[in-house]
Amino acid sequence: MATETVLTTAVSNGGGKGCCKSGPGYATPLAAMSGPPEKLIYVTALYSGTGRDKPDYLATVDVDPNSPTFSSVIHRLKMPYVGDELHHTGWNSCSSCHGDASADRRYLVLPGLISGRIYAIDTKTNPKAPSLYKVVDPKEIAEKTGLAFPHTSHCLASGDMLVSCLGDKEGNAKGNGFLLLDSDFNVKSRWDKPGHSPLFGYDFWYQPRHKTMISTSWGAPKAFSKGFNLQHVADGLYGSHLHVYKWPEGEMKQIIDLGDTGLLPLEIRFLHDPSKDTGYVGSALSSNMIRFFKNSDDTWSHEVVISVKPLKVENWILPEMPGLITDFLISLDDKFFYFVNWLHGDIRQYNIEDPKNPVLTGQIWVGGLLQKGSPVKAIGEDGNTFQFDVPKIKGKSLRAGPQMIQLSLDGKRLYATNSLFSAWDRQFYPELMDKGSHIIQIDVDTDKGGLSINPDFFVDFGDEPDGPALAHEMRYPGGDCTSDIWI
């Protein structure tokens, strides 16, 4: 059966295997909010790019406040190879398979962005101590599909998994596209049809009721893997486009040029309500939050809804510093979204009950290049310099800026790590190489809005047994608002 037929059938009947029985995840986003509180978080932790000849690993962190090991790493699953650059993760099945009683959210999909390997991690046998189930060889991926540099993975209602790949094995963006794996992590094919590859690859999200998938643009691996060079933007090695695909067929039906307002669009999320035809994308370099939406003629448009103004600075590599929006997420009730400014150092909360007009309801400074004590200072309109107060947690200073974030199902706890990508970490926050990353927890006011630091939670990856490590993306065993999609 053709791939598109399989996917269409799965989308239309919930998988075709017992539509009235419960599978993984939750029936609706609002039902997920009533799920149990998280007790564990799986975190990608890296030695790639740090100068330490050690394999990357998956850390299990205890986040149960009633546990004696609360706020600590309780297990480390080391990868069998060195140099993977573990980055983003996903699940073999999620709430898109909720109607399929045979589906099981068992395996964490763990791509090595630089090595091209994809690991399948068994989290069900022992959730506190996950184990390696399978390794997908990058040579097989390249030979069968021409793809390399795997990044974002999402499960499909069919039981397959879709993985965005950012280039070919030489690091050219022209070779990027989407890899389709079956339920046992066998390489099936490319998902995108011939001639329908995106200009650049990064993140993606699908909304089956609107028969649409949209992907974003980072850049050519041969550029970003060496650190950020502004000239590479001028040379056309970075993206500023959204790619609109017909779902589930894999045919590109529109390219949205975001222009200078949308340089380096990274994370993308539709609203969780599967009936909605709108969502947001964070543009890193332009530091804009952009809303995309469907028109009456089934084309898609966009508008900037939030602009983070660059700050004039002294003692930095450029006269102005962008916020650099590197991650954002939407609460499961579609009431708030949150985003980070990795360079400025703040996390923001906005009410998006009116999606066209987000309202700032919370902001907190938890790091960045402009915190007090840094040599870098911002220059105000009056010519005076200023910096931001950043608190210590458990006596520890906060390093780098907030980067990846994850929200509890009920929306009341926001976790943040501070590593972006090893080459960029070394360039912008070299202290991370010697001191490592950390995870912090932010308490969220879900009624009126507001953010505050939990003073009792601090996971220091500077104290790891094999030396300081870089912590990146986080996942809960029971699913979360950045991996689950509803159909």
SESE-129216 format. One record per residue (C-alpha): residue in three letters; x, y, z. Coordinates in steps of 0.5 Angstrom, whole numbers, padded with zeros to 4 digits, always signed. Example, Ala and Ser with C-alpha at 12.3 -4.5 7.8 and 13.67 -1.06 7.14 Angstrom:
2
ALA+0025-0009+0016SER+0027-0002+0014
END
This chain:
487
MET+0000+0000+0000ALA+0003+0007-0002THR+0005+0011+0004GLU+0000+0017+0003THR-0006+0011+0003VAL-0003+0009+0010LEU-0003+0015+0013THR-0010+0018+0010THR-0013+0012+0013ALA-0010+0013+0020VAL-0012+0020+0020SER-0019+0018+0018ASN-0020+0013+0023GLY-0015+0014+0029GLY-0011+0008+0026GLY-0016+0003+0024LYS-0014-0002+0030GLY-0020-0001+0035CYS-0022+0006+0034CYS-0027+0006+0041LYS-0021+0003+0045SER-0016+0007+0049GLY-0009+0008+0046PRO-0003+0012+0049GLY-0004+0019+0051TYR-0010+0023+0052ALA-0017+0024+0048THR-0016+0031+0048PRO-0011+0037+0050LEU-0016+0039+0056ALA-0016+0032+0058ALA-0008+0032+0058MET-0008+0038+0063SER-0012+0033+0068GLY-0006+0028+0067PRO-0002+0026+0073PRO+0004+0031+0075GLU+0011+0029+0072LYS+0015+0025+0076LEU+0021+0024+0071ILE+0024+0028+0066TYR+0029+0025+0060VAL+0034+0030+0058THR+0039+0030+0053ALA+0046+0031+0055LEU+0052+0032+0051TYR+0060+0032+0051SER+0060+0033+0044GLY+0063+0039+0042THR+0066+0040+0049GLY+0073+0038+0048ARG+0071+0032+0053ASP+0072+0025+0049LYS+0066+0022+0052PRO+0059+0019+0049ASP+0053+0024+0050TYR+0048+0021+0054LEU+0040+0021+0056ALA+0040+0023+0063THR+0034+0022+0068VAL+0032+0027+0073ASP+0027+0026+0079VAL+0022+0032+0079ASP+0018+0029+0084PRO+0018+0034+0090ASN+0016+0028+0095SER+0022+0024+0093PRO+0029+0024+0097THR+0033+0024+0090PHE+0028+0030+0088SER+0032+0035+0083SER+0038+0031+0081VAL+0040+0026+0076ILE+0038+0019+0078HIS+0041+0015+0072ARG+0045+0016+0065LEU+0044+0012+0059LYS+0051+0013+0055MET+0050+0012+0048PRO+0055+0007+0045TYR+0059+0012+0040VAL+0062+0019+0041GLY+0060+0025+0037ASP+0053+0024+0036GLU+0051+0031+0039LEU+0044+0029+0042HIS+0039+0035+0041HIS+0031+0034+0040THR+0027+0028+0042GLY+0020+0025+0040TRP+0016+0019+0042ASN+0014+0013+0037SER+0007+0014+0039CYS+0003+0020+0042SER-0004+0022+0043SER-0005+0022+0035CYS-0005+0014+0037HIS-0010+0015+0042GLY-0016+0011+0039ASP-0011+0005+0037ALA-0011+0000+0043SER-0005-0003+0040ALA+0000+0003+0040ASP+0004+0004+0046ARG+0008+0010+0048ARG+0015+0006+0049TYR+0020+0009+0045LEU+0024+0015+0046VAL+0026+0017+0039LEU+0033+0020+0040PRO+0037+0023+0034GLY+0044+0025+0034LEU+0044+0031+0030ILE+0051+0031+0027SER+0053+0023+0027GLY+0046+0022+0024ARG+0045+0016+0028ILE+0038+0015+0031TYR+0037+0011+0037ALA+0031+0008+0040ILE+0031+0008+0047ASP+0026+0004+0051THR+0023+0008+0057LYS+0018+0003+0059THR+0021-0003+0062ASN+0025+0001+0067PRO+0022+0008+0067LYS+0028+0011+0072ALA+0033+0007+0068PRO+0032+0007+0060SER+0035+0002+0056LEU+0038+0002+0049TYR+0033-0002+0044LYS+0036+0000+0037VAL+0040+0004+0033VAL+0039+0006+0026ASP+0045+0007+0022PRO+0046+0013+0018LYS+0049+0010+0012GLU+0043+0006+0011ILE+0039+0013+0012ALA+0043+0016+0007GLU+0043+0010+0002LYS+0036+0009+0002THR+0034+0017+0002GLY+0040+0021+0001LEU+0038+0024+0008ALA+0043+0026+0014PHE+0043+0031+0020PRO+0036+0028+0023HIS+0033+0033+0028THR+0025+0033+0030SER+0021+0027+0030HIS+0014+0026+0031CYS+0010+0020+0031LEU+0004+0019+0026ALA-0003+0016+0027SER-0001+0010+0023GLY+0005+0008+0028ASP+0010+0011+0023MET+0015+0016+0025LEU+0017+0022+0021VAL+0024+0025+0022SER+0026+0032+0019CYS+0033+0032+0016LEU+0037+0038+0015GLY+0042+0036+0010ASP+0045+0031+0006LYS+0051+0027+0009GLU+0056+0033+0006GLY+0052+0038+0010ASN+0049+0041+0004ALA+0042+0044+0005LYS+0039+0042-0002GLY+0039+0035+0001ASN+0034+0036+0006GLY+0027+0033+0007PHE+0023+0028+0012LEU+0025+0021+0014LEU+0020+0016+0015LEU+0021+0010+0020ASP+0016+0004+0021SER+0014+0002+0028ASP+0020-0002+0029PHE+0025+0004+0027ASN+0026+0001+0020VAL+0028+0006+0014LYS+0022+0006+0010SER+0023+0012+0005ARG+0023+0020+0004TRP+0016+0023+0006ASP+0017+0029+0002LYS+0015+0027-0006PRO+0021+0028-0011GLY+0022+0035-0012HIS+0018+0038-0006SER+0024+0038-0001PRO+0024+0044+0003LEU+0029+0050+0002PHE+0032+0049+0009GLY+0030+0044+0015TYR+0029+0044+0022ASP+0022+0043+0026PHE+0015+0041+0023TRP+0008+0041+0026TYR+0002+0037+0022GLN-0005+0039+0023PRO-0009+0033+0020ARG-0016+0036+0020HIS-0013+0042+0016LYS-0009+0037+0011THR-0003+0041+0013MET+0004+0040+0015ILE+0008+0046+0016SER+0016+0046+0017THR+0021+0051+0018SER+0028+0053+0016TRP+0035+0053+0020GLY+0041+0053+0016ALA+0046+0049+0012PRO+0049+0044+0017LYS+0056+0046+0014ALA+0054+0053+0016PHE+0051+0052+0023SER+0055+0046+0025LYS+0062+0051+0025GLY+0058+0056+0030PHE+0054+0062+0028ASN+0057+0067+0022LEU+0053+0073+0020GLN+0056+0073+0013HIS+0053+0066+0012VAL+0046+0069+0013ALA+0048+0074+0007ASP+0051+0068+0003GLY+0044+0065+0003LEU+0046+0059+0008TYR+0040+0060+0013GLY+0033+0060+0012SER+0027+0065+0013HIS+0021+0061+0010LEU+0016+0056+0012HIS+0014+0050+0008VAL+0007+0049+0007TYR+0005+0041+0005LYS-0001+0037+0003TRP-0002+0032+0009PRO-0001+0027+0009GLU+0001+0026+0001GLY+0008+0030+0002GLU+0007+0035-0003MET+0009+0042-0002LYS+0004+0047-0004GLN+0006+0054-0002ILE+0013+0057+0001ILE+0012+0063+0005ASP+0018+0068+0005LEU+0018+0071+0012GLY+0023+0076+0009ASP+0028+0080+0014THR+0022+0079+0020GLY+0023+0072+0020LEU+0030+0070+0019LEU+0032+0063+0022PRO+0025+0061+0024LEU+0026+0055+0029GLU+0020+0052+0033ILE+0013+0052+0030ARG+0007+0050+0034PHE+0000+0050+0031LEU-0005+0051+0037HIS-0007+0044+0040ASP-0014+0044+0039PRO-0014+0040+0032SER-0020+0044+0029LYS-0016+0051+0029ASP-0012+0053+0023THR-0007+0058+0026GLY-0001+0057+0030TYR+0006+0061+0031VAL+0013+0060+0030GLY+0019+0064+0033SER+0024+0067+0029ALA+0031+0067+0032LEU+0035+0072+0029SER+0030+0077+0028SER+0027+0076+0035ASN+0020+0076+0032MET+0014+0071+0034ILE+0010+0070+0028ARG+0003+0068+0027PHE+0001+0064+0021PHE-0006+0062+0019LYS-0011+0059+0013ASN-0014+0064+0009SER-0021+0063+0006ASP-0018+0060-0001ASP-0014+0055+0003THR-0007+0059+0002TRP-0003+0061+0008SER-0001+0068+0011HIS+0003+0070+0017GLU+0004+0076+0021VAL+0009+0079+0026VAL+0005+0079+0033ILE+0011+0080+0038SER+0018+0084+0036VAL+0023+0083+0041LYS+0027+0090+0040PRO+0035+0089+0039LEU+0039+0092+0045LYS+0044+0097+0044VAL+0050+0094+0048GLU+0058+0095+0049ASN+0063+0090+0050TRP+0060+0085+0045ILE+0061+0083+0038LEU+0056+0087+0035PRO+0053+0094+0037GLU+0046+0091+0038MET+0044+0084+0041PRO+0038+0081+0039GLY+0034+0077+0044LEU+0035+0071+0040ILE+0028+0067+0041THR+0031+0060+0040ASP+0025+0056+0044PHE+0017+0057+0045LEU+0011+0053+0047ILE+0004+0053+0048SER+0000+0051+0054LEU-0005+0045+0052ASP-0011+0050+0053ASP-0008+0054+0048LYS-0009+0060+0053PHE-0001+0062+0054PHE+0005+0061+0050TYR+0012+0062+0053PHE+0018+0064+0049VAL+0026+0065+0051ASN+0031+0070+0049TRP+0037+0066+0050LEU+0042+0072+0049HIS+0038+0077+0053GLY+0036+0072+0058ASP+0029+0073+0060ILE+0023+0068+0059ARG+0016+0071+0057GLN+0009+0069+0058TYR+0003+0071+0054ASN-0004+0071+0054ILE-0006+0068+0047GLU-0014+0068+0048ASP-0014+0073+0042PRO-0009+0069+0038LYS-0008+0076+0034ASN-0006+0080+0040PRO-0002+0076+0045VAL-0001+0080+0052LEU+0005+0080+0056THR+0003+0077+0063GLY+0010+0075+0066GLN+0017+0076+0065ILE+0023+0073+0069TRP+0031+0074+0068VAL+0034+0068+0069GLY+0041+0069+0066GLY+0044+0072+0059LEU+0049+0076+0057LEU+0047+0082+0060GLN+0046+0080+0067LYS+0050+0084+0073GLY+0057+0082+0073SER+0058+0081+0066PRO+0062+0085+0062VAL+0057+0086+0057LYS+0052+0092+0058ALA+0046+0095+0055ILE+0045+0102+0053GLY+0039+0106+0054GLU+0036+0111+0050ASP+0039+0116+0055GLY+0046+0114+0054ASN+0046+0110+0061THR+0048+0103+0061PHE+0044+0098+0065GLN+0044+0090+0066PHE+0039+0086+0069ASP+0038+0082+0076VAL+0039+0075+0076PRO+0038+0071+0082LYS+0042+0065+0085ILE+0039+0058+0086LYS+0041+0054+0092GLY+0047+0059+0092LYS+0049+0058+0085SER+0049+0063+0079LEU+0045+0062+0073ARG+0050+0061+0067ALA+0048+0062+0060GLY+0041+0064+0058PRO+0035+0060+0058GLN+0034+0056+0052MET+0030+0049+0051ILE+0023+0050+0056GLN+0018+0044+0057LEU+0011+0045+0061SER+0008+0041+0066LEU+0001+0038+0063ASP-0003+0042+0068GLY+0001+0048+0066LYS+0004+0050+0073ARG+0011+0048+0072LEU+0016+0051+0067TYR+0023+0047+0066ALA+0029+0051+0063THR+0035+0048+0060ASN+0041+0053+0058SER+0045+0050+0052LEU+0043+0051+0045PHE+0048+0047+0040SER+0055+0046+0042ALA+0059+0050+0037TRP+0054+0056+0039ASP+0055+0055+0046ARG+0062+0055+0046GLN+0062+0062+0041PHE+0057+0066+0046TYR+0057+0062+0053PRO+0064+0059+0053GLU+0063+0058+0061LEU+0059+0053+0059MET+0065+0048+0057ASP+0068+0049+0064LYS+0062+0050+0068GLY+0056+0046+0064SER+0049+0047+0064HIS+0043+0047+0069ILE+0036+0046+0069ILE+0031+0051+0073GLN+0024+0050+0075ILE+0019+0056+0074ASP+0013+0057+0078VAL+0007+0059+0073ASP+0001+0063+0075THR-0005+0060+0070ASP-0010+0065+0072LYS-0008+0072+0072GLY-0001+0070+0069GLY+0006+0071+0072LEU+0013+0067+0073SER+0017+0066+0079ILE+0023+0062+0080ASN+0022+0055+0085PRO+0028+0056+0090ASP+0028+0049+0091PHE+0030+0046+0084PHE+0037+0046+0081VAL+0040+0041+0077ASP+0047+0042+0076PHE+0050+0039+0070GLY+0057+0042+0072ASP+0057+0036+0077GLU+0057+0030+0073PRO+0061+0024+0074ASP+0065+0025+0067GLY+0065+0032+0068PRO+0061+0038+0066ALA+0056+0037+0061LEU+0051+0041+0056ALA+0043+0039+0058HIS+0038+0041+0052GLU+0031+0038+0051MET+0027+0035+0056ARG+0021+0030+0055TYR+0016+0027+0060PRO+0015+0019+0060GLY+0007+0021+0059GLY+0008+0026+0054ASP+0008+0034+0054CYS+0005+0040+0050THR+0011+0040+0045SER+0011+0032+0042ASP+0003+0031+0043ILE-0001+0032+0037TRP-0009+0031+0036ILE-0012+0029+0030
END
